[in-house]
Amino acid sequence: MMHFKVGEINKRFGKKEVLSNISFGMNKGEIIALMGESGCGKSTLLRIIAGFESADAGAIFLNNKEIQNMVPHKRKIGMFFQDYALFPHMTVFENIAYGIRSQSNFESKVKELVGMCELDGLENVYPHEISGGQKQRVALARALAPDPDILLLDEPFSNIDTILRENLRLELKRMLKGRDMSVIIVSHDIEDALVLADKAVILHEGIIIQEGDIRELYEKPSNDFVAQFVGDVNILEGLQTGNGLKIGEAILQCKIKDAESEKIRLAVRPENISLFPGIETSSNYKIKQIIFKRSYSVVELEQGGNKVLVHLSNSNDWSEGDYCQLAIEAYHILK
């Protein structure tokens, strides 16, 4: 039995349909990422789940009990807001304790959360006196304090610089997995899903276009949007031949299986293309640019106006201006 599920959620704002027949579920302790471009409806869906917005139709179940008509504070759902929403006139301790002061053991619970979120020594300071990363941990501790059945995270890293964001993702994963808590995280950054989530639900223009294991979405996207959303990709359109994929005058070496027609479209990740030396001819690709990206190099190639992106190790011997042939090592056929 699923711990949590939503069924056929619909929502309109005026004439604009924001969500259409949204359905998905999750098991206890699972972390799901709701992903999509800005304006696709993911934050609205999160607010409907939390009870801050009402759906026009559909149902929400938690522990096999309908909750869509419950007021927010009775749903046993914790909410982590994008801007943290800390009370500026309250100390760190008071912010964390805000929703549990009626409990007899609230002080011990706050102390436990302070330790877990590495906020020791900051109990009596105010939000304006601490860093962005510390504010994030205070907001998380406050959301965890009432022991919710599900925690909702709305763009938890949007206000944090890139370097700190990478560290905080790992911290957050450690804290969440240690509590065996079900979590829904809303984000437009695929890195959040890769680090934190067990699976992802991809929304586009108010509908779910694919859901599943992160690796499955990366390797077998259902369409161009998913392919491009979850990472760098080459969408290659050409004719299959006995030697591979023919694009213009070039042939990319590849053993193509299960294609339904001669003309095909492939989603090929940049790391799944190999380069081989070639001479200067119209059928070979020319390296236009090589960009150093710390752990790998991005190689941009062109042949007859057709561009291809390749990721290579930094130990490669290629130079800008070199000509080469390409071989596809893995691909996914797009419909």
C-alpha positions as CSV (number, residue, x, y, z in Angstrom):
1,M,0.0,0.0,0.0
2,M,1.4,3.4,-0.9
3,H,2.2,5.8,1.9
4,F,1.0,8.9,-0.1
5,K,-0.7,9.4,-3.4
6,V,-2.5,12.1,-5.4
7,G,-5.2,11.2,-7.9
8,E,-6.3,13.2,-11.0
9,I,-5.6,16.7,-9.5
10,N,-6.8,19.5,-11.7
11,K,-6.4,23.2,-11.1
12,R,-7.3,26.4,-13.1
13,F,-6.5,30.0,-12.5
14,G,-9.2,31.8,-14.5
15,K,-9.1,30.4,-18.0
16,K,-5.6,29.0,-17.6
17,E,-5.3,25.3,-16.9
18,V,-2.3,25.0,-14.5
19,L,-2.6,21.3,-13.6
20,S,-4.3,18.5,-15.6
21,N,-5.1,15.0,-14.2
22,I,-2.0,14.8,-12.0
23,S,-1.5,11.4,-10.4
24,F,1.4,9.8,-8.7
25,G,2.3,8.0,-5.5
26,M,5.2,7.2,-3.2
27,N,6.2,4.7,-0.5
28,K,7.2,5.5,3.0
29,G,10.8,6.8,3.2
30,E,10.9,7.6,-0.5
31,I,12.2,10.9,-1.9
32,I,10.5,12.2,-5.0
33,A,11.6,15.2,-7.1
34,L,8.9,17.2,-8.9
35,M,10.7,18.7,-11.8
36,G,9.9,21.1,-14.6
37,E,10.5,24.5,-16.1
38,S,9.3,27.6,-14.4
39,G,5.5,28.0,-14.6
40,C,4.8,24.3,-15.2
41,G,2.6,24.0,-12.1
42,K,5.0,22.2,-9.7
43,S,4.8,24.8,-6.9
44,T,1.1,25.0,-7.2
45,L,0.9,21.2,-6.8
46,L,3.0,21.4,-3.7
47,R,0.7,24.1,-2.2
48,I,-2.3,21.9,-3.0
49,I,-0.7,19.0,-1.2
50,A,0.1,21.2,1.8
51,G,-3.4,22.6,1.9
52,F,-2.5,26.2,1.1
53,E,-4.3,26.0,-2.2
54,S,-7.4,24.0,-3.2
55,A,-7.7,21.8,-6.2
56,D,-10.7,22.0,-8.6
57,A,-10.9,18.2,-8.7
58,G,-9.0,15.2,-7.6
59,A,-8.0,13.5,-4.3
60,I,-5.0,13.3,-2.0
61,F,-4.4,10.3,0.3
62,L,-2.0,10.0,3.2
63,N,-1.8,6.6,5.0
64,N,-4.8,5.6,3.0
65,K,-6.9,8.5,4.4
66,E,-8.3,11.4,2.3
67,I,-6.8,14.7,3.4
68,Q,-7.7,17.2,0.7
69,N,-10.5,18.7,2.8
70,M,-8.4,19.0,5.9
71,V,-6.9,22.3,7.1
72,P,-3.1,22.5,6.6
73,H,-2.1,22.0,10.3
74,K,-4.0,18.7,10.6
75,R,-2.5,17.1,7.5
76,K,0.8,16.1,9.2
77,I,2.7,17.6,6.4
78,G,5.8,19.7,6.9
79,M,6.6,22.6,4.6
80,F,10.0,24.1,3.8
81,F,9.5,27.4,2.0
82,Q,11.6,28.7,-0.9
83,D,12.5,31.9,1.0
84,Y,12.7,30.0,4.4
85,A,10.0,32.2,5.9
86,L,11.9,32.6,9.2
87,F,10.4,34.9,11.8
88,P,12.9,37.8,12.0
89,H,11.9,38.8,15.6
90,M,12.5,35.2,16.9
91,T,15.8,33.5,17.8
92,V,16.9,30.3,16.1
93,F,15.5,28.3,19.1
94,E,12.2,30.2,19.0
95,N,11.8,29.7,15.2
96,I,12.4,25.9,15.5
97,A,10.0,25.7,18.5
98,Y,7.2,27.7,16.9
99,G,4.9,24.9,16.0
100,I,5.5,22.6,19.0
101,R,5.4,24.8,22.0
102,S,2.2,23.1,23.2
103,Q,4.2,19.9,23.6
104,S,5.6,19.1,27.0
105,N,8.9,17.9,25.6
106,F,9.4,20.7,23.0
107,E,12.7,21.9,24.5
108,S,14.3,18.5,24.2
109,K,13.0,18.1,20.7
110,V,14.4,21.5,19.7
111,K,17.8,20.6,21.3
112,E,17.8,17.3,19.3
113,L,17.1,19.2,16.0
114,V,19.7,21.8,16.7
115,G,22.3,19.1,17.1
116,M,21.1,17.2,14.0
117,C,21.1,20.3,11.8
118,E,24.5,21.4,13.2
119,L,23.2,24.6,14.7
120,D,24.9,24.3,18.1
121,G,25.8,27.7,19.6
122,L,23.3,29.6,17.5
123,E,20.2,29.0,19.6
124,N,20.0,32.6,20.8
125,V,20.9,34.5,17.6
126,Y,18.5,36.0,15.1
127,P,18.0,35.1,11.4
128,H,19.8,38.3,10.2
129,E,22.9,37.2,12.1
130,I,23.4,33.9,10.4
131,S,24.5,32.7,6.9
132,G,22.2,31.5,4.1
133,G,23.2,27.9,4.7
134,Q,22.4,28.2,8.4
135,K,19.0,29.8,7.7
136,Q,18.3,26.8,5.5
137,R,19.1,24.4,8.3
138,V,16.9,26.4,10.7
139,A,14.0,26.3,8.3
140,L,14.5,22.5,7.9
141,A,14.6,22.0,11.6
142,R,11.4,23.9,12.1
143,A,9.7,21.9,9.4
144,L,10.9,18.6,11.0
145,A,9.9,19.6,14.6
146,P,6.2,18.5,14.4
147,D,7.3,15.0,13.1
148,P,5.4,15.3,9.8
149,D,4.5,12.2,7.8
150,I,5.7,14.0,4.7
151,L,8.1,16.8,4.2
152,L,7.6,19.2,1.3
153,L,10.6,21.2,0.0
154,D,10.0,24.1,-2.3
155,E,13.2,25.0,-4.3
156,P,15.4,24.6,-1.1
157,F,18.6,25.7,-2.9
158,S,17.4,28.5,-5.1
159,N,18.8,31.3,-2.8
160,I,22.2,29.7,-2.2
161,D,25.4,30.1,-4.3
162,T,26.6,27.2,-6.4
163,I,29.5,26.0,-4.3
164,L,27.5,26.0,-1.0
165,R,24.6,24.4,-2.8
166,E,26.6,21.3,-3.6
167,N,27.6,20.8,0.1
168,L,24.1,21.5,1.4
169,R,22.6,18.9,-1.0
170,L,24.7,16.2,0.7
171,E,23.9,17.5,4.2
172,L,20.2,17.5,3.4
173,K,20.3,14.0,2.1
174,R,22.1,12.8,5.2
175,M,19.6,14.4,7.5
176,L,16.5,13.1,5.6
177,K,17.7,9.6,5.0
178,G,18.5,9.3,8.7
179,R,14.8,9.9,9.6
180,D,13.3,7.5,7.0
181,M,10.9,10.3,6.0
182,S,8.9,10.6,2.8
183,V,9.9,13.8,1.0
184,I,8.6,15.7,-2.1
185,I,11.1,18.2,-3.4
186,V,10.2,20.8,-6.0
187,S,13.1,22.0,-8.2
188,H,14.0,23.0,-11.7
189,D,17.6,21.9,-11.2
190,I,18.2,18.2,-12.2
191,E,21.3,18.1,-9.9
192,D,18.8,18.3,-6.9
193,A,17.1,15.2,-8.2
194,L,20.4,13.3,-9.0
195,V,21.7,13.9,-5.4
196,L,18.6,13.7,-3.3
197,A,15.7,11.8,-5.0
198,D,14.9,8.1,-5.5
199,K,12.7,9.0,-8.5
200,A,11.5,12.1,-10.4
201,V,8.1,13.3,-11.8
202,I,8.6,15.6,-14.8
203,L,5.9,18.2,-15.4
204,H,5.5,20.2,-18.6
205,E,2.7,22.7,-19.2
206,G,0.7,21.3,-16.3
207,I,0.8,17.6,-17.1
208,I,3.1,14.7,-16.1
209,I,5.1,13.7,-19.2
210,Q,7.3,11.1,-17.5
211,E,8.1,9.7,-14.1
212,G,10.5,7.0,-12.8
213,D,14.0,6.3,-11.6
214,I,16.4,9.2,-12.3
215,R,18.7,7.0,-14.4
216,E,15.8,5.7,-16.4
217,L,14.7,9.3,-17.3
218,Y,18.3,10.1,-18.2
219,E,18.9,7.1,-20.4
220,K,15.4,6.6,-21.8
221,P,13.6,9.9,-22.1
222,S,10.0,9.8,-23.4
223,N,10.5,12.9,-25.6
224,D,12.7,15.8,-26.6
225,F,11.7,17.9,-23.5
226,V,12.7,15.3,-21.0
227,A,15.9,14.4,-22.9
228,Q,17.0,18.1,-22.8
229,F,15.7,18.8,-19.3
230,V,17.6,16.1,-17.4
231,G,21.0,16.8,-19.0
232,D,23.1,17.7,-22.0
233,V,22.0,15.7,-25.1
234,N,22.3,15.6,-28.8
235,I,19.1,15.1,-30.7
236,L,20.3,13.5,-33.9
237,E,18.0,13.0,-36.9
238,G,19.2,11.0,-39.9
239,L,18.9,7.8,-41.9
240,Q,20.0,4.5,-40.6
241,T,22.4,2.6,-42.7
242,G,24.4,-0.7,-42.4
243,N,27.2,1.4,-40.9
244,G,25.3,3.6,-38.6
245,L,23.4,7.0,-38.6
246,K,23.8,9.1,-41.8
247,I,23.5,12.9,-41.1
248,G,24.2,14.9,-44.2
249,E,27.4,13.5,-45.7
250,A,28.7,12.1,-42.4
251,I,28.1,8.7,-41.0
252,L,28.2,8.2,-37.2
253,Q,29.2,4.7,-36.5
254,C,26.5,2.9,-34.5
255,K,24.6,-0.4,-34.4
256,I,21.0,0.6,-34.5
257,K,18.4,-1.8,-33.3
258,D,14.6,-1.7,-33.0
259,A,14.1,1.3,-35.3
260,E,10.6,1.4,-36.9
261,S,11.7,3.2,-40.0
262,E,14.7,4.3,-42.1
263,K,14.5,7.9,-40.8
264,I,15.1,8.0,-37.1
265,R,15.7,10.4,-34.3
266,L,18.2,9.5,-31.5
267,A,18.8,11.0,-28.1
268,V,22.6,10.7,-27.5
269,R,24.3,11.9,-24.4
270,P,27.6,13.7,-25.0
271,E,29.6,11.1,-22.9
272,N,28.3,8.3,-25.2
273,I,30.1,9.5,-28.3
274,S,33.7,8.6,-29.2
275,L,36.1,10.5,-31.5
276,F,38.4,8.9,-34.0
277,P,41.1,10.6,-36.2
278,G,39.9,11.8,-39.6
279,I,41.1,13.8,-42.5
280,E,39.8,17.2,-43.7
281,T,36.8,16.1,-45.8
282,S,33.2,17.2,-46.0
283,S,32.1,13.9,-44.4
284,N,34.1,14.4,-41.2
285,Y,33.4,16.6,-38.2
286,K,35.6,19.5,-37.3
287,I,36.3,20.4,-33.6
288,K,35.2,24.0,-33.3
289,Q,35.8,24.5,-29.6
290,I,37.0,22.7,-26.5
291,I,35.9,23.9,-23.1
292,F,37.5,22.8,-19.8
293,K,34.8,21.8,-17.2
294,R,36.9,20.7,-14.2
295,S,36.3,16.9,-14.3
296,Y,35.8,16.7,-18.1
297,S,36.1,18.7,-21.3
298,V,33.2,19.8,-23.6
299,V,34.0,19.4,-27.3
300,E,31.8,21.2,-29.8
301,L,32.0,19.7,-33.3
302,E,30.4,20.7,-36.6
303,Q,29.9,19.1,-40.1
304,G,27.9,20.8,-42.8
305,G,26.0,22.9,-40.3
306,N,25.2,19.9,-38.1
307,K,26.5,20.3,-34.5
308,V,27.4,17.7,-32.0
309,L,28.4,18.0,-28.3
310,V,30.9,15.5,-26.8
311,H,32.2,15.1,-23.3
312,L,35.8,13.7,-23.0
313,S,38.2,13.2,-20.2
314,N,40.7,16.0,-19.7
315,S,43.5,13.7,-20.7
316,N,42.3,13.7,-24.4
317,D,44.8,14.7,-27.1
318,W,42.3,16.6,-29.3
319,S,42.8,20.2,-30.4
320,E,40.5,22.9,-31.9
321,G,40.6,22.6,-35.7
322,D,41.1,18.8,-35.7
323,Y,39.0,16.6,-38.0
324,C,37.5,13.4,-36.8
325,Q,34.9,10.7,-37.2
326,L,32.3,9.9,-34.5
327,A,31.0,6.6,-33.0
328,I,27.8,6.4,-30.9
329,E,28.2,4.0,-28.0
330,A,24.7,4.3,-26.5
331,Y,21.5,6.0,-27.6
332,H,17.7,6.1,-27.1
333,I,15.2,6.2,-30.1
334,L,12.8,9.1,-29.8
335,K,9.3,8.8,-31.3
